[in-house]
Amino acid sequence: MLGAGHAHWTQGIWRQWQAAAEMLDLAQALFDSTLDYLKQHVRFNQMLAS
């Protein structure tokens, strides 16, 4: 049988995975919005990205 220490350790690991997933979602959203901006932005009469 697993003790209370194992449950505490498992909760800590789960929280770290949740935080990592949230940061990954945020990074993806920032990347997507940056890419959208670059696709629309014109500088010196040229698109920055295609």
N, C-alpha and C positions, 0 to 999 in steps of 0.2 A: 504494500500500500504506500502511496506517495504522501509525504508530509506537507505541512503548511508552507514550508520553505520552498518546495517545488511549485506550489500554486503561486506564490509571490513572484518567483523567478519567471514563470510562464506569463504572468500578467505583464511584467516588465518587458519581456521580449515582444509580446503582442502590441504593447503601446509603441515600441520602437518601430515595428512594422507598419503600424497605422500612420505614424508620423512620417515615415519614409514614403508611404503611398500618397499621402497628402502633398508632400513636397514634390513628388514626381508629377502629380496632377497639376500643381501650380507651375512647374517648369514647362510642362507641355502646353498649358494655356498661354504662358508668356511667349514661348517659341511660335505658336500658331498666330498670335496677334502681331508679333514682330514680322513674321513672314507675310501676313496680309498687308501690313503697312508698307513693306518694301515692294510688294507687287503693285501697289497703287501710287507710290511716291515717284515724282518726276524731279530730276535734278539735271540742270544744263540741257534741258529738252530731251532727256533720255530716261527711260525707266531704270530703276536701280536693280530690279530683278524681273525675271520673266516667268 
